[in-house]
Each structure stands twice: as structure tokens, then as C-alpha cells.
Amino acid sequence: MNTTTSAPRLSNGSFRRQLPFRPRLLVCGLLSVVFSLTSQSADWPCFRGPNRNGVVAGPLKLRAGEPVKVWEADVGNGYASCAVVGGRLYTFSSSGNGNILCLDAADGRPIWSRPASTWSAATTPAVDGGRVYVLAAMQAPTLFCCDTATGELRWKRDLPKPAGDRQYGHAGSPMVWRNLVFLNAGGGAALDKETGQPAWVHEGFPGLATPVLFQWKGVECVAFFGGDQLIVREALTGKERFRVPWKTDLAVNACDPIVLGERVFLCSDYGKGRALYDFASGKPELRWERGQGNGHSFSSGFVLGGELYFFGRGRFACLDLESGDPRWEWPGSGSAIAIGDQVIRVSEQGNVDIARVSRSGHEPLRSFDVGMREMKNAPAYANGRLFFRNEKGKLACWQIGE
């Protein structure tokens, strides 16, 4: 069902609720490591994993031998990462006649594809309850909802055009919670996940980060890192709770905010840096800030074992939240996820480092090169396998665990 008609608009500008890609299987004698990926407990259903924060409990037991490439496919240009659910992999491309893509996660064979006009493909699909959600954008963003089994379009919904200008389009991935899908579009949006009808939609200037859900004073809230500020809204109503001005060159705010109790960590590049705000009173107060050159342009950090890890100044670091200074730094930039107590860090040049980390330092465990360049997104992980995607459309599956 196509539901692209607009919802009634309120006086404040918000909306009122109305309820051929080319795979290549590598023949590498890897049958011993090809196994079923059907375990729901090991799925990676959206950007940065099942907890939406780049961290899963693990454990990760590294295989005895070196990591091995299981398969490789061409899926078209784009910055999207992957979702892996029920043995299927979903990703998004800006090229080809079918650019919402579903592959067999075991061997990379195509299952279905669905066209979705988009200027760029920087958002990662989100899978929930037999549906896959993809945010595409031309002049304005559109959310597509497709059947995971067949690719059939269930519905699509147009969202507000950005109030400001930015050359990078939309990059914040859909985030599903209960019966809602949250989008970093306009000044923040929530749609009914089954029908696409708006629960609440605000006009404004979106950023490039994915919405972040957290609880504050007993109320579920969502943080939207916009083009020039952070806006926090109540999840069910869209009511604004507070905002933090955060203006960068070219309006690039792409790193997901990290909420720690009643504090929020913000990180950007493009003339900014990193900062910690305390919002216990409802009026955010700056605790500390490190300026230009102390943040990252696109890689989000995470909390692991009570410690905050982030990218800044070309290094991966463990941050002392009281001082704002690193406890230790590990040279090299890129993106990272954590499985158990092990961090998997991927450089833009395709170098992968696996290390065990704590507040006292990092212990290198394994390093390898995936043979891909221009990698600007976090990998996906499921059942001992990593799924890497680069800007030019090469997608590869590597076995790292037993």
C-alpha cells in the first residue's frame, strides 16, 4: 500500500498523528567454514547491531587459524552498512535498477532487490517483524517499508525536506522501537511501523546521525543529532525536552550521541570537537569541551565495561569522562564495534585490528587486511562472521570466530 499523502499539518509546522547487482561467490575451498546463519540470538538487525550502540555481549572466540574470506559480492555504490537477520543480509545502494538489496548471508547469492530512488545510499536498513525499513533521499527523504521475504513494497512515506542546506543528504538510519520507526528527518520524526502513518513529525534541519533512544526521569526519549543542534524529544509524543546548539562546518553531525545517565557526549569534526553536557536539570550545562581536531567526522563511539571509547585526532581512545582527556590512545582511525570485551576496529584502508580493551589499555589479538579501500562504515557481525562494505560497492564476508 502506498501512503505517500501528507498528514495534516499543525500551526507550529509539525504533523498530527493519523494513525541488477552482481554477486561473485569465491571458490576458495571454504566449505568447512560455511554454516547456517539462522540463529536469531546472533542477528544484527540494524545499524550498529541489536543494541543499536555498536556493542554486543559476545562471547567472541577467535578461530584458531587466520581469518578467511568466505564470499564477496558487488552491490553498487553507497556508504550503507548491513543488517543480518535469519540468514539474510540487507543493504542499500545508490546505483542499479534494484538498490534495496537482499542476499543470502551464507554465500552472498542475491535473493531479491527493490528500486528506491536516492541521491546517495548512506543509511543502513533496519529489520523488524518481517519488514525491512530503508531511508532514501532525493530533495526530501522517503522511508520505504518492504517485506523481508519477497521485497514487496508494503508502504512508503515522504518526510519533510530539510530546512537547511547540506551536500551530504541523509545518513541517519531508521531506528525501530515498539510500534514506531524513528528517523533523523526534519526536526525528528516517528512513523507507525506497520502503516507508515505519522505519529509525530517536525520540520527542521536534520543531521547525519542515527536516532538514539534512552530513558530519562522514567520517560522514554529520543536524541536527534540535527544539522546544527541536538534535540531530545519524548518518544511517544514528540514533545521537546531540551536542545544543545552544535554547529559545524557544512552542517555535518554524523556521530551518534552517547547518553550516560543524565549526561550526553557529543562528537564531531568539521570545525568542532567533543564535549560532555549534563542535562539533569533539564537545561543542559557544559562540563567540558575539546575543540577543533578532537572529534571525528563520522565514526561513533560506545560504552563498554563502564568506559567510553571514541575516535578523535586520528586515534581510538578510552576517555576519562571527568577530565575530557584520553586515558590511553591507540593510533589509527576508522570505525569500530565491540563483541564481548574485544574491539574490532576497521580503517578506511581496509586494515582490521582486533584487541581486548579495558580502562588500563588494549591488548592486540589479531590483525588482517580485507583488501578493500574507502571503507567508511561500521561492519556488521553475526555468528562469528564480519560483513564489510566499501563506498564502491564491494561487500565481503569474513570468518573470524569459531
CORDAWO-V288932 format. One record per residue. N is the residue number from 1. RES is the residue in one small letter. OMEGA is omega in radians with two decimals (999 if undefined). Layout:
n=N res=RES omega=OMEGA
n=N res=RES omega=OMEGA
This chain:
n=1 res=m omega=3.12
n=2 res=n omega=-3.11
n=3 res=t omega=-3.05
n=4 res=t omega=3.10
n=5 res=t omega=-3.07
n=6 res=s omega=3.05
n=7 res=a omega=3.09
n=8 res=p omega=-3.05
n=9 res=r omega=3.10
n=10 res=l omega=-3.09
n=11 res=s omega=-3.14
n=12 res=n omega=3.09
n=13 res=g omega=3.12
n=14 res=s omega=-3.14
n=15 res=f omega=3.12
n=16 res=r omega=-3.12
n=17 res=r omega=2.93
n=18 res=q omega=-3.02
n=19 res=l omega=999
n=20 res=p omega=3.07
n=21 res=f omega=-2.89
n=22 res=r omega=3.13
n=23 res=p omega=3.08
n=24 res=r omega=3.08
n=25 res=l omega=-3.14
n=26 res=l omega=3.09
n=27 res=v omega=-2.99
n=28 res=c omega=-3.11
n=29 res=g omega=-3.06
n=30 res=l omega=-3.10
n=31 res=l omega=-3.10
n=32 res=s omega=-3.12
n=33 res=v omega=3.09
n=34 res=v omega=-3.13
n=35 res=f omega=-3.07
n=36 res=s omega=3.10
n=37 res=l omega=-3.04
n=38 res=t omega=-3.10
n=39 res=s omega=-3.14
n=40 res=q omega=-3.10
n=41 res=s omega=-3.10
n=42 res=a omega=-3.14
n=43 res=d omega=3.08
n=44 res=w omega=-2.86
n=45 res=p omega=-3.07
n=46 res=c omega=3.13
n=47 res=f omega=3.11
n=48 res=r omega=2.90
n=49 res=g omega=-3.02
n=50 res=p omega=3.10
n=51 res=n omega=3.09
n=52 res=r omega=-3.05
n=53 res=n omega=3.12
n=54 res=g omega=-3.06
n=55 res=v omega=2.98
n=56 res=v omega=-2.98
n=57 res=a omega=-3.10
n=58 res=g omega=0.07
n=59 res=p omega=3.04
n=60 res=l omega=3.05
n=61 res=k omega=-3.10
n=62 res=l omega=3.12
n=63 res=r omega=-3.06
n=64 res=a omega=-3.14
n=65 res=g omega=3.12
n=66 res=e omega=3.03
n=67 res=p omega=-3.11
n=68 res=v omega=3.08
n=69 res=k omega=-3.09
n=70 res=v omega=3.10
n=71 res=w omega=-3.13
n=72 res=e omega=3.13
n=73 res=a omega=2.99
n=74 res=d omega=-3.09
n=75 res=v omega=3.12
n=76 res=g omega=-3.05
n=77 res=n omega=3.06
n=78 res=g omega=-3.14
n=79 res=y omega=-3.09
n=80 res=a omega=2.96
n=81 res=s omega=-3.03
n=82 res=c omega=2.88
n=83 res=a omega=-3.13
n=84 res=v omega=-3.07
n=85 res=v omega=3.04
n=86 res=g omega=3.12
n=87 res=g omega=3.10
n=88 res=r omega=3.14
n=89 res=l omega=-3.12
n=90 res=y omega=3.08
n=91 res=t omega=-2.98
n=92 res=f omega=-3.08
n=93 res=s omega=3.07
n=94 res=s omega=-3.11
n=95 res=s omega=3.12
n=96 res=g omega=-3.13
n=97 res=n omega=3.07
n=98 res=g omega=-2.99
n=99 res=n omega=2.81
n=100 res=i omega=-2.89
n=101 res=l omega=3.04
n=102 res=c omega=3.13
n=103 res=l omega=2.96
n=104 res=d omega=-3.08
n=105 res=a omega=-3.12
n=106 res=a omega=-3.04
n=107 res=d omega=3.07
n=108 res=g omega=-3.13
n=109 res=r omega=3.12
n=110 res=p omega=3.07
n=111 res=i omega=3.02
n=112 res=w omega=3.04
n=113 res=s omega=-3.08
n=114 res=r omega=3.13
n=115 res=p omega=3.06
n=116 res=a omega=-3.10
n=117 res=s omega=-3.12
n=118 res=t omega=3.10
n=119 res=w omega=3.07
n=120 res=s omega=3.12
n=121 res=a omega=-3.10
n=122 res=a omega=-3.11
n=123 res=t omega=3.14
n=124 res=t omega=3.10
n=125 res=p omega=3.03
n=126 res=a omega=-3.08
n=127 res=v omega=3.14
n=128 res=d omega=3.00
n=129 res=g omega=3.11
n=130 res=g omega=3.10
n=131 res=r omega=3.03
n=132 res=v omega=-3.08
n=133 res=y omega=-3.11
n=134 res=v omega=3.10
n=135 res=l omega=3.09
n=136 res=a omega=-3.11
n=137 res=a omega=2.91
n=138 res=m omega=3.01
n=139 res=q omega=3.09
n=140 res=a omega=-3.11
n=141 res=p omega=3.07
n=142 res=t omega=3.06
n=143 res=l omega=3.09
n=144 res=f omega=3.03
n=145 res=c omega=-3.09
n=146 res=c omega=3.05
n=147 res=d omega=-3.08
n=148 res=t omega=-3.08
n=149 res=a omega=-2.99
n=150 res=t omega=-3.04
n=151 res=g omega=-3.13
n=152 res=e omega=3.13
n=153 res=l omega=3.08
n=154 res=r omega=3.08
n=155 res=w omega=2.97
n=156 res=k omega=-3.05
n=157 res=r omega=3.05
n=158 res=d omega=-3.11
n=159 res=l omega=-3.04
n=160 res=p omega=3.01
n=161 res=k omega=-3.13
n=162 res=p omega=3.13
n=163 res=a omega=3.12
n=164 res=g omega=-3.12
n=165 res=d omega=3.06
n=166 res=r omega=-3.04
n=167 res=q omega=-3.01
n=168 res=y omega=3.06
n=169 res=g omega=3.14
n=170 res=h omega=3.14
n=171 res=a omega=3.11
n=172 res=g omega=-3.09
n=173 res=s omega=3.06
n=174 res=p omega=3.09
n=175 res=m omega=-3.07
n=176 res=v omega=3.10
n=177 res=w omega=-3.10
n=178 res=r omega=-3.12
n=179 res=n omega=-3.05
n=180 res=l omega=2.96
n=181 res=v omega=3.13
n=182 res=f omega=-3.13
n=183 res=l omega=2.99
n=184 res=n omega=-3.14
n=185 res=a omega=-3.01
n=186 res=g omega=3.06
n=187 res=g omega=-3.11
n=188 res=g omega=-3.08
n=189 res=a omega=3.04
n=190 res=a omega=3.13
n=191 res=l omega=3.00
n=192 res=d omega=-3.01
n=193 res=k omega=-3.12
n=194 res=e omega=-3.04
n=195 res=t omega=-3.05
n=196 res=g omega=3.12
n=197 res=q omega=-3.12
n=198 res=p omega=2.92
n=199 res=a omega=2.97
n=200 res=w omega=-3.13
n=201 res=v omega=3.12
n=202 res=h omega=3.03
n=203 res=e omega=-3.13
n=204 res=g omega=-3.05
n=205 res=f omega=-3.08
n=206 res=p omega=3.01
n=207 res=g omega=-3.06
n=208 res=l omega=-3.11
n=209 res=a omega=3.08
n=210 res=t omega=3.10
n=211 res=p omega=-3.12
n=212 res=v omega=-3.12
n=213 res=l omega=3.06
n=214 res=f omega=3.13
n=215 res=q omega=-3.14
n=216 res=w omega=-3.13
n=217 res=k omega=3.08
n=218 res=g omega=-3.11
n=219 res=v omega=3.07
n=220 res=e omega=-3.10
n=221 res=c omega=3.09
n=222 res=v omega=3.09
n=223 res=a omega=3.08
n=224 res=f omega=3.09
n=225 res=f omega=-3.04
n=226 res=g omega=-3.10
n=227 res=g omega=-3.14
n=228 res=d omega=-3.14
n=229 res=q omega=2.97
n=230 res=l omega=3.09
n=231 res=i omega=3.09
n=232 res=v omega=-3.12
n=233 res=r omega=2.99
n=234 res=e omega=-3.02
n=235 res=a omega=-3.05
n=236 res=l omega=-3.01
n=237 res=t omega=-3.06
n=238 res=g omega=3.13
n=239 res=k omega=3.14
n=240 res=e omega=3.08
n=241 res=r omega=3.04
n=242 res=f omega=3.07
n=243 res=r omega=3.12
n=244 res=v omega=3.09
n=245 res=p omega=-3.13
n=246 res=w omega=-3.05
n=247 res=k omega=3.13
n=248 res=t omega=3.02
n=249 res=d omega=3.13
n=250 res=l omega=3.09
n=251 res=a omega=-3.13
n=252 res=v omega=2.96
n=253 res=n omega=-2.97
n=254 res=a omega=-3.14
n=255 res=c omega=3.13
n=256 res=d omega=3.03
n=257 res=p omega=3.13
n=258 res=i omega=-3.12
n=259 res=v omega=3.13
n=260 res=l omega=-3.08
n=261 res=g omega=3.11
n=262 res=e omega=3.04
n=263 res=r omega=3.12
n=264 res=v omega=3.13
n=265 res=f omega=3.11
n=266 res=l omega=-3.08
n=267 res=c omega=3.09
n=268 res=s omega=2.96
n=269 res=d omega=3.06
n=270 res=y omega=3.06
n=271 res=g omega=3.10
n=272 res=k omega=3.14
n=273 res=g omega=3.12
n=274 res=r omega=-3.11
n=275 res=a omega=3.07
n=276 res=l omega=3.10
n=277 res=y omega=3.04
n=278 res=d omega=-3.10
n=279 res=f omega=-3.10
n=280 res=a omega=-3.10
n=281 res=s omega=-3.04
n=282 res=g omega=3.06
n=283 res=k omega=-3.03
n=284 res=p omega=3.12
n=285 res=e omega=-3.13
n=286 res=l omega=3.07
n=287 res=r omega=3.04
n=288 res=w omega=3.12
n=289 res=e omega=3.01
n=290 res=r omega=-2.91
n=291 res=g omega=-3.01
n=292 res=q omega=3.12
n=293 res=g omega=-3.10
n=294 res=n omega=3.11
n=295 res=g omega=3.13
n=296 res=h omega=-3.05
n=297 res=s omega=-3.07
n=298 res=f omega=-3.03
n=299 res=s omega=-3.13
n=300 res=s omega=3.05
n=301 res=g omega=3.13
n=302 res=f omega=3.07
n=303 res=v omega=-3.13
n=304 res=l omega=-3.13
n=305 res=g omega=3.13
n=306 res=g omega=3.14
n=307 res=e omega=3.10
n=308 res=l omega=3.10
n=309 res=y omega=-3.06
n=310 res=f omega=3.03
n=311 res=f omega=3.07
n=312 res=g omega=3.11
n=313 res=r omega=3.11
n=314 res=g omega=-3.11
n=315 res=r omega=2.97
n=316 res=f omega=-2.97
n=317 res=a omega=2.97
n=318 res=c omega=-2.97
n=319 res=l omega=2.96
n=320 res=d omega=-3.04
n=321 res=l omega=-3.14
n=322 res=e omega=-3.09
n=323 res=s omega=-3.05
n=324 res=g omega=-3.14
n=325 res=d omega=3.12
n=326 res=p omega=2.95
n=327 res=r omega=3.05
n=328 res=w omega=-3.12
n=329 res=e omega=-3.14
n=330 res=w omega=-3.04
n=331 res=p omega=3.11
n=332 res=g omega=-3.12
n=333 res=s omega=3.13
n=334 res=g omega=3.10
n=335 res=s omega=-3.07
n=336 res=a omega=2.94
n=337 res=i omega=-3.14
n=338 res=a omega=3.05
n=339 res=i omega=-3.01
n=340 res=g omega=3.11
n=341 res=d omega=-3.12
n=342 res=q omega=3.11
n=343 res=v omega=3.07
n=344 res=i omega=-3.08
n=345 res=r omega=-3.08
n=346 res=v omega=3.10
n=347 res=s omega=3.09
n=348 res=e omega=-3.14
n=349 res=q omega=3.04
n=350 res=g omega=3.07
n=351 res=n omega=-3.12
n=352 res=v omega=3.08
n=353 res=d omega=3.08
n=354 res=i omega=-3.10
n=355 res=a omega=3.00
n=356 res=r omega=-3.04
n=357 res=v omega=3.01
n=358 res=s omega=-3.13
n=359 res=r omega=-3.11
n=360 res=s omega=3.12
n=361 res=g omega=3.13
n=362 res=h omega=-3.13
n=363 res=e omega=-3.13
n=364 res=p omega=-3.12
n=365 res=l omega=-3.06
n=366 res=r omega=3.04
n=367 res=s omega=3.05
n=368 res=f omega=-3.11
n=369 res=d omega=-3.11
n=370 res=v omega=3.09
n=371 res=g omega=3.13
n=372 res=m omega=3.11
n=373 res=r omega=3.14
n=374 res=e omega=3.12
n=375 res=m omega=-3.05
n=376 res=k omega=3.06
n=377 res=n omega=3.12
n=378 res=a omega=3.10
n=379 res=p omega=2.96
n=380 res=a omega=-3.09
n=381 res=y omega=3.05
n=382 res=a omega=3.02
n=383 res=n omega=3.11
n=384 res=g omega=-3.13
n=385 res=r omega=3.02
n=386 res=l omega=3.13
n=387 res=f omega=-3.08
n=388 res=f omega=3.11
n=389 res=r omega=3.07
n=390 res=n omega=-3.03
n=391 res=e omega=-3.07
n=392 res=k omega=3.01
n=393 res=g omega=3.06
n=394 res=k omega=3.14
n=395 res=l omega=-3.07
n=396 res=a omega=3.09
n=397 res=c omega=-3.14
n=398 res=w omega=3.06
n=399 res=q omega=3.10
n=400 res=i omega=-3.07
n=401 res=g omega=3.12
n=402 res=e omega=999
